[in-house]
């Protein structure tokens, strides 16, 4: 069954339907001809054009006799920006060459997060397409694009988008997204799109003019919540779910990453009109579409809840407080925090709990550090244990992402303060784990260029508020105003843009080769499909990660051993692994970062090795 047919909304098309339940009259303005047409009511708050509009026609809506031209809430194309008219886009006219593409399951895949605007100097989807050969050679399975929905100005992270059905014009618009996805599939790479359904940005947000898209019944960090459970919410939920399905159908996207789902307010069971939770409904709709298309489609949640209900199938009893939402996988910040604290020594703020001696072992063996115990940063007990039998691939882990880098005061990456030995160690512990690993653009060659927070608001008051707010946020941590990059400055964007000359330089080329070797070994050992939890030992300067072989399979047990002792420290000595790894001398060395170990029983300072044990 086509999941879209269940929608209470009228389908998008040349009659440009719009939901405006509170309007007494809706006019359609065609600016090029300066013509105004009266829309026809269709019931349930829907209005349609009296005649179909050809593809490429610019149009806007006017409500109740007003003169304000409002863009279509479901516009796919905003060539004049978020404040300008919409343009009719015919997705059926797109040219595709990916008929043989069988899809890419997110579970166990090697994911690569990138920001289109700073991935290349040009900052477009077309220029990003030209770098797909680099990602293919690296061994990437799934490229995750930070939000491409329309947002104000040219530059931004995309999380304050306001045109949720559109593709940001500065990136190339909807046709360029289709071209990127088609080329990625040709290169053997799936595409995941980051979408934001917990709020809309302040500039260019006209949804509230059309209907009850927002509610004051709930609050979020950005103000009033999107209305998922109050009067009129059925159409709002359809607006979001239909948008998600359209990315998967019209644009052939393979997966969606859902931003901060803990801020999606939907008291579904307690609503005046009880309904299924938005995300559970979305999960089932995506599952039906996956069955119809005959290929995997994935939903990856960013969640702060530490509750496995997020990844529990929708028809299964919820394991803790969160309803069973049926997500394919979820980001797991706890692994990042524990690894970051262990390798860098940072213990300020929310890193304090993760600097505990046993934290790294606990997150590798159970995903969550806060699994019902006390969270000092939150000031409360938090989370619940992951139920036995949960597939570890349902947890996406990383040592860098846009949040963990860009939300630091200066946007500094781990590589900015770590040795190459430490960066190599982090990479091995992420990529050779049985989880679903994710890289952040440029880390594969150890770039030290920052990724900073930037915006491009044209309204002076809003621009000033963003700049001052950013500086106030970090002043409490001791940062001076002149030390925090100005989000509105073009120089902040330029500083965050990758330098593609770096991978050719010797130190960066060595790091890139290491990442390629790690991913190749991951694929050779079939780590992306093992689905078994690892064991970890953390003693002194040595970390040992063990990934077991699957019972009944003729495959190797993997042991990743790394020494965080600085190689240039005069008193540093080699460590014998016999006390940490049974029969270490019998292990085969599959990879060695420093090339200093003739066998697996000796670990030199700064060394990282991948060792194999065959039954």
C-alpha positions in Angstrom: 0.0 0.0 0.0 1.3 3.5 -0.8 1.8 5.2 2.5 1.1 8.6 1.0 -2.5 7.6 0.2 -3.3 7.5 3.9 -2.7 11.2 4.3 -5.6 13.5 5.1 -3.8 16.2 3.0 -4.4 16.9 -0.6 -1.4 15.9 -2.7 1.0 18.5 -4.1 0.6 19.2 -7.7 -0.1 21.9 -10.4 -3.3 23.0 -8.6 -1.0 24.1 -5.7 -3.3 23.0 -2.8 -2.9 24.9 0.4 -4.3 24.2 3.9 -5.7 27.5 5.4 -8.5 26.4 7.7 -9.0 29.8 9.3 -9.1 31.8 6.1 -12.4 33.1 4.6 -10.7 33.6 1.3 -7.4 32.6 -0.4 -6.0 34.3 -3.5 -3.3 33.0 -5.8 -0.9 35.7 -7.0 1.2 35.2 -10.1 3.8 37.9 -9.9 5.3 37.6 -13.4 1.9 38.2 -15.0 0.7 40.3 -12.0 -2.5 38.2 -12.1 -4.6 37.2 -9.1 -6.9 34.2 -9.0 -9.4 33.3 -6.4 -8.7 29.9 -4.9 -11.5 27.3 -4.6 -12.5 25.8 -1.3 -12.3 22.0 -1.1 -13.4 21.3 2.4 -11.4 20.5 5.6 -9.6 23.8 5.2 -8.1 23.1 1.8 -8.0 25.5 -1.2 -6.9 24.8 -4.8 -6.2 26.9 -7.8 -9.0 27.2 -10.4 -6.5 26.2 -13.1 -3.3 24.1 -13.1 0.0 26.0 -13.1 2.7 25.0 -15.5 6.1 23.9 -14.0 8.3 26.9 -13.6 5.5 29.3 -12.7 6.1 31.6 -9.7 3.2 32.0 -7.3 2.3 33.2 -3.8 -0.8 33.1 -1.6 -2.8 36.0 -0.2 -5.1 35.5 2.7 -8.4 37.2 3.4 -7.9 40.0 0.9 -4.5 41.0 2.2 -1.6 42.1 0.0 1.1 40.1 1.6 2.5 37.5 -0.7 3.1 34.3 1.2 5.2 31.3 0.0 3.6 27.9 -0.3 4.1 25.9 3.0 4.8 22.8 0.8 6.9 24.5 -1.8 9.8 22.4 -3.2 11.4 25.4 -4.9 12.1 28.9 -3.4 14.3 30.5 -6.1 14.0 33.9 -4.5 14.6 32.8 -1.0 12.4 32.1 2.0 10.6 35.5 1.8 9.9 35.3 -2.0 7.3 33.6 -4.1 7.3 29.8 -4.7 7.9 28.2 -8.0 6.1 25.1 -9.3 8.4 22.1 -9.4 7.6 19.0 -11.3 9.4 16.1 -9.6 8.2 13.7 -12.3 10.4 15.5 -14.8 13.6 14.6 -13.0 16.0 12.4 -14.9 17.2 9.3 -13.0 19.8 6.7 -13.8 19.7 4.7 -10.5 17.2 2.1 -11.6 19.5 -0.7 -10.4 20.1 0.8 -7.0 19.0 -1.7 -4.3 19.2 0.8 -1.4 21.5 1.0 1.6 20.5 -0.1 5.1 21.8 2.3 7.8 22.5 -0.5 10.3 26.2 -1.0 10.4 26.9 1.4 7.6 29.8 3.8 7.6 28.1 7.2 7.6 29.8 10.5 6.6 28.2 13.7 7.8 28.7 16.8 5.7 27.6 20.4 5.5 26.9 21.3 1.9 27.9 24.9 2.3 31.4 24.3 3.7 32.2 20.8 2.2 33.6 22.6 -0.8 34.7 26.2 -1.5 31.7 26.6 -3.9 29.3 25.3 -1.2 26.8 23.7 -3.6 25.3 20.2 -4.2 26.9 20.2 -7.6 30.4 20.8 -6.3 29.8 18.2 -3.5 28.8 15.7 -6.3 32.3 16.2 -7.7 33.8 14.9 -4.5 31.8 11.6 -4.3 34.8 9.8 -5.8 36.7 10.7 -2.6 33.9 9.3 -0.4 33.7 6.1 -2.5 37.5 5.5 -2.3 37.3 6.1 1.5 34.7 3.4 1.7 31.6 5.4 2.8 28.3 3.6 2.7 25.9 6.5 3.5 26.5 10.2 3.2 24.4 12.3 5.7 23.6 15.8 4.5 23.0 18.4 7.2 19.6 20.1 6.6 19.0 21.4 3.1 15.5 22.8 3.7 15.1 26.4 2.9 16.6 28.8 5.4 17.3 32.6 5.4 20.3 34.0 3.6 23.0 32.0 1.9 25.0 30.5 4.8 23.8 28.6 7.9 23.8 25.2 9.5 20.2 24.7 8.3 18.6 23.9 11.6 16.5 27.1 11.5 14.9 26.1 8.2 11.4 27.4 7.4 10.6 25.8 4.1 10.5 22.2 5.1 9.6 20.8 1.7 12.1 22.9 -0.3 15.8 22.7 -1.1 17.9 25.7 -0.1 18.4 27.7 -3.3 22.1 28.6 -2.5 22.8 24.9 -2.6 21.3 24.6 -6.0 17.6 23.9 -5.4 15.6 20.7 -5.8 17.1 19.6 -9.1 20.6 19.7 -7.7 19.6 17.5 -4.8 18.2 14.9 -7.2 21.4 15.1 -9.2 23.5 14.6 -6.1 21.5 11.5 -5.0 21.6 10.0 -8.4 25.3 10.4 -8.6 25.8 9.1 -5.1 23.9 5.9 -6.0 26.0 5.5 -9.1 29.0 5.7 -6.9 27.5 3.0 -4.6 26.7 5.4 -1.8 23.3 6.0 -0.1 22.1 9.4 1.0 20.7 10.3 4.4 19.0 13.7 4.8 18.9 15.6 8.1 15.4 16.9 8.7 14.1 19.2 11.5 10.6 18.6 12.8 10.9 20.0 16.4 10.8 23.8 15.4 11.1 26.3 12.6 13.4 29.2 12.5 12.3 32.8 13.2 13.0 34.4 9.8 10.7 33.4 6.9 8.4 31.3 9.1 4.9 32.0 7.7 3.2 28.8 8.7 1.3 30.4 11.5 -0.4 32.7 9.1 -2.0 29.7 7.4 -3.3 27.6 10.3 -2.7 26.2 13.8 0.8 24.9 13.0 2.1 25.9 16.5 0.8 25.7 20.0 1.5 27.3 23.3 0.5 24.2 25.1 4.2 23.1 25.0 7.4 25.0 25.1 10.7 24.2 23.4 14.1 25.9 23.6 13.0 27.8 20.5 9.6 28.9 21.8 6.1 27.6 21.1 6.1 24.0 19.9 4.9 22.6 16.6 1.3 21.5 17.0 1.3 17.7 17.0 -1.4 17.1 19.6 -3.8 20.1 19.8 -6.8 21.1 17.7 -5.9 20.9 13.9 -2.9 18.7 14.6 -4.0 16.0 12.2 -3.1 18.2 9.2 0.1 19.4 10.9 1.3 15.8 11.4 0.4 15.0 7.7 2.4 18.1 6.7 5.5 16.6 8.3 5.0 12.9 7.4 4.2 13.7 3.8 7.3 15.9 3.6 9.4 13.0 5.0 7.9 10.5 2.5 8.5 12.9 -0.4 12.2 13.0 0.2 12.2 9.2 0.0 10.1 9.0 -3.1 10.5 12.0 -5.3 14.2 12.5 -4.4 15.2 8.8 -3.9 16.8 9.5 -0.5 17.7 6.4 1.5 17.4 7.6 5.1 16.4 10.5 7.2 18.1 11.7 10.3 15.6 13.3 12.7 17.0 16.2 14.7 16.5 16.3 18.5 13.4 14.2 18.7 13.3 14.8 22.5 12.0 18.3 21.6 9.1 17.0 19.5 6.2 17.5 21.8 3.4 15.0 21.1 1.3 13.9 24.1 -0.5 11.5 21.7 -2.3 9.3 24.2 -3.5 12.3 26.3 -4.6 14.5 23.5 -8.2 15.6 23.1 -8.2 13.4 20.0 -5.9 10.5 20.9 -3.6 9.4 18.1 -0.4 7.5 17.6 2.8 9.4 18.3 4.0 11.4 15.3 7.3 9.4 15.0 5.6 6.0 15.4 3.2 6.9 12.6 6.1 8.1 10.5 8.1 4.9 11.2 5.2 2.7 10.1 4.6 4.8 7.0 8.3 4.5 6.0 8.2 0.8 6.7 5.2 0.4 4.3 7.0 2.5 1.7 10.1 0.4 2.1 8.1 -2.8 1.4 6.4 -1.1 -1.6 9.7 0.0 -3.1 11.5 -3.2 -2.3 14.6 -1.5 -0.7 15.6 -0.5 2.8 14.6 2.9 4.1 16.0 4.1 7.5 15.1 6.6 10.2 18.0 7.7 12.5 17.0 9.8 15.5 19.0 12.2 17.5 17.8 11.6 21.0 18.8 12.9 24.4 16.5 10.5 26.3 18.8 7.5 26.8 15.7 5.3 26.3 15.6 2.3 24.0 11.9 3.0 23.3 13.2 5.2 20.5 14.5 2.1 18.6 11.8 -0.3 19.7 9.4 -1.5 17.0 6.2 0.4 17.1 3.9 -2.6 17.9 6.1 -3.7 20.8 5.6 -2.7 24.4 7.7 0.3 25.3 10.7 -0.7 27.5 10.7 2.5 29.7 9.1 5.9 29.4 9.4 6.7 25.8 6.7 5.2 23.5 8.0 2.5 21.0 8.9 4.8 18.1 10.4 2.3 15.7 13.4 4.3 14.7 16.1 2.3 12.8 18.9 3.7 14.9 19.8 6.6 17.1 22.8 8.9 17.7 24.5 8.0 21.0 26.3 11.0 22.5 27.4 9.0 25.6 30.0 7.1 23.6 31.3 10.4 22.1 31.5 12.0 25.5 33.3 9.1 27.2 35.8 8.7 24.4 36.4 12.5 24.2 36.9 12.8 27.9 39.3 9.8 28.0 41.4 10.9 25.1 41.5 14.7 25.6 41.3 14.7 29.4 38.5 17.3 29.3 36.1 17.1 32.3 34.3 20.4 32.4 30.5 20.7 32.0 28.7 17.6 30.9 32.0 15.8 30.4 32.4 15.5 34.2 30.4 12.3 34.6 32.1 10.8 31.5 35.6 11.4 33.0 34.9 8.7 35.6 37.4 5.8 35.4 34.9 3.2 34.2 32.9 5.4 31.8 34.4 4.2 28.6 33.9 0.6 29.3 30.3 1.2 30.3 29.3 3.0 27.2 31.0 0.5 24.9 29.3 -2.4 26.6 25.9 -0.8 27.1 25.6 2.4 25.0 24.4 4.7 27.8 26.4 5.9 30.8 23.3 7.5 32.2 21.0 4.4 32.3 18.9 5.2 35.3 21.7 6.7 37.5 22.4 10.3 38.4 23.3 12.8 35.7 25.1 15.7 37.4 24.7 17.9 34.4 20.9 17.4 34.3 20.6 17.3 38.1 18.4 14.2 38.0 18.4 10.5 37.4 18.3 9.9 33.7 17.7 7.1 31.2 17.3 3.4 31.4 19.5 0.3 30.6 19.4 -0.9 27.0 17.4 -4.2 27.0 19.3 -7.4 26.5 19.3 -8.6 22.9 19.3 -5.1 21.4 21.5 -4.9 18.3 24.5 -2.6 18.9 24.2 -1.4 15.3 21.1 0.6 16.4 23.5 3.0 18.0 25.4 5.6 15.8 28.7 6.5 17.4 31.3 9.1 16.4 34.2 11.1 17.8 33.1 14.2 15.9 30.0 15.6 14.5 28.6 19.1 13.7 27.2 19.5 17.2 30.2 18.3 19.2 32.6 20.5 17.2 30.5 23.5 16.2 28.9 24.0 19.6 32.3 24.6 21.1 33.2 28.3 21.5 35.7 28.3 18.6 34.5 25.3 16.7 37.8 23.5 17.3 38.0 19.8 16.3 39.7 17.1 18.4 42.6 17.1 16.0 43.3 20.7 16.8 44.7 19.7 20.2 45.5 16.0 19.8 48.5 14.3 18.3 48.0 12.3 15.2 48.6 9.2 17.3 45.5 10.1 19.4 43.4 10.9 16.4 44.3 7.5 14.9 43.4 5.8 18.1 39.9 7.5 18.2 39.3 6.5 14.6 40.1 2.8 15.3 37.9 2.7 18.3 35.0 4.1 16.3 35.4 2.4 12.9 36.3 -1.0 14.3 33.4 -1.2 16.7 30.2 -3.2 16.1 28.1 -0.1 16.3 27.1 2.1 13.3 30.1 4.5 12.9 29.9 8.0 11.6 32.6 10.4 10.5 32.4 14.2 10.2 33.7 15.8 7.0 37.4 16.3 6.9 38.2 14.2 9.9 39.4 11.4 7.6 42.5 13.3 6.8 42.8 14.9 10.2 41.9 18.4 9.3 42.5 21.0 12.0 40.2 23.6 10.3 37.3 24.5 12.7 33.6 24.1 12.1 32.1 27.1 13.6 28.5 28.3 14.1 27.4 30.7 11.4 24.2 32.4 10.2 23.2 34.9 7.5 20.2 36.9 8.8 19.3 40.1 6.9 17.3 41.6 9.7 19.7 43.7 11.8 17.9 43.1 15.1 17.9 39.3 14.6 21.5 39.3 13.4 22.7 41.3 16.5 20.7 39.0 18.8 22.4 35.9 17.4 25.8 37.4 17.7 25.3 38.7 21.2 23.6 35.5 22.3 26.5 33.4 21.1 29.0 35.5 23.0 26.9 35.5 26.2 26.6 31.8 26.1 30.3 31.3 26.2 31.1 34.2 28.5 30.1 32.1 31.5 32.9 29.6 30.5 35.5 32.4 30.5 35.6 33.2 26.8 36.0 36.9 25.8 33.7 38.4 23.2 36.5 38.8 20.7 37.5 35.1 21.0 34.1 33.8 19.9 33.7 33.9 16.1 30.8 36.2 14.9 28.2 33.9 13.4 27.2 36.7 11.0 30.7 37.2 9.6 31.6 35.8 6.2 35.0 35.0 7.6 33.4 32.5 10.0 32.0 30.5 7.0 35.3 30.7 5.2 37.3 29.4 8.3 34.9 26.5 8.4 35.3 25.5 4.8 37.4 22.4 4.0 40.7 22.8 2.3 41.0 20.1 -0.3 44.7 20.7 -0.7 45.3 19.2 2.7 44.8 15.5 1.8 47.8 15.7 -0.5 50.2 16.8 2.3 52.2 14.0 3.8 50.8 14.0 7.4 47.2 14.3 6.1 47.7 11.7 3.4 49.0 9.3 6.0 45.9 9.8 8.2 43.6 9.4 5.1 45.3 6.1 4.3 44.7 5.0 7.9 41.0 5.7 7.7 40.8 3.9 4.4 42.5 0.9 5.9 40.3 0.9 8.9 37.1 1.0 6.8 38.5 -1.7 4.5 39.2 -3.9 7.4 35.8 -3.3 8.9 34.3 -4.4 5.6 36.6 -7.5 5.3 35.6 -8.6 8.8 31.9 -7.9 8.2 31.7 -5.9 11.4 28.7 -4.0 10.0 26.6 -7.2 10.3 28.0 -9.0 13.3 25.5 -7.4 15.7 27.4 -8.5 18.9 28.3 -6.3 21.8 32.0 -5.7 22.4 34.1 -5.9 25.5 36.4 -3.2 26.6 39.3 -2.9 29.1 40.8 0.5 30.0 43.9 0.2 32.1 46.5 2.9 32.6 47.3 4.3 29.1 46.0 1.3 27.3 42.5 0.6 25.9 41.6 -2.8 24.5 38.4 -3.3 22.5 37.3 -6.8 21.7 34.7 -7.6 19.1 33.7 -11.3 19.3 33.1 -13.6 16.3 29.6 -14.8 15.6 28.9 -18.3 16.9 29.2 -20.9 14.2 30.9 -18.6 11.8 34.4 -19.1 10.5 35.5 -15.5 11.2 38.1 -13.8 13.4 37.7 -12.2 16.8 38.9 -8.6 16.5 41.1 -7.0 19.2 41.8 -3.2 18.9 44.6 -2.2 21.2 45.8 1.4 21.6 48.2 3.2 23.8 47.5 6.8 24.7 51.0 7.2 26.2 52.7 10.0 24.1 55.3 8.4 21.9 57.7 11.3 22.5 57.6 11.0 26.2 61.1 9.9 27.3 59.9 7.7 30.2 57.2 6.0 28.1 57.7 2.3 27.7 56.1 -0.5 25.7 53.2 -2.4 27.3 52.9 -6.2 27.2 49.4 -7.2 26.3 49.5 -10.6 27.8 47.8 -9.4 31.0 45.0 -7.7 29.0 44.5 -10.0 26.1 44.5 -13.8 26.5 47.3 -15.5 24.5 48.2 -12.1 22.9 51.3 -13.5 21.2 49.1 -15.8 19.0 47.2 -12.8 17.5 47.8 -11.7 13.9 48.5 -8.0 13.3 46.1 -6.8 10.7 46.8 -3.1 11.0 49.4 -1.0 12.8 49.4 2.8 12.9 53.0 3.2 13.7 54.3 0.0 12.3 56.4 -0.6 15.4 55.0 -3.9 16.5 56.2 -7.2 15.0 53.5 -9.1 16.8 50.4 -8.5 18.9 51.9 -9.0 22.3 53.8 -5.7 22.6 52.1 -2.3 22.4 54.4 0.7 22.0 53.5 4.3 23.1 51.3 6.0 20.6 50.6 2.8 18.8 47.2 1.5 17.7 46.8 -2.0 16.4 44.0 -4.2 15.0 44.7 -7.8 15.9 42.9 -10.9 14.8 42.3 -14.2 16.5 41.2 -17.1 14.4 39.5 -20.1 16.0 
